[in-house]
Amino acid sequence: MAGKIKVMCDKIIAQRANGNPVVEKLTKTKLVLKGINPEQFTASSPDDPLIIAKLVQIGKDLGVAL
């Protein structure tokens, strides 16, 4: 399923921000600092197992259920 990375990034950002644009920007910045630029991925981006594993770990660290 292409686009899984995009869905995971969006889910992390949405759950952390809870509608707050400042927290949304902060969460995107945290993802970039951890090596994943959410703006880089689209719904047609191929799924990379290494990036998916990294997102799962980031989700656990941030307290987000993926």
WOPE-V721716 format. One record per helix or strand. SS is the DSSP state (2 for helix, 1 for strand). FROM is the first residue (numbers start at 0). TO is the last residue. Records with the same first field share a line. If there is no record, write none. Layout:
SS = FROM-TO + FROM-TO
This chain:
2 = 3-16 + 20-32 + 37-39 + 48-61
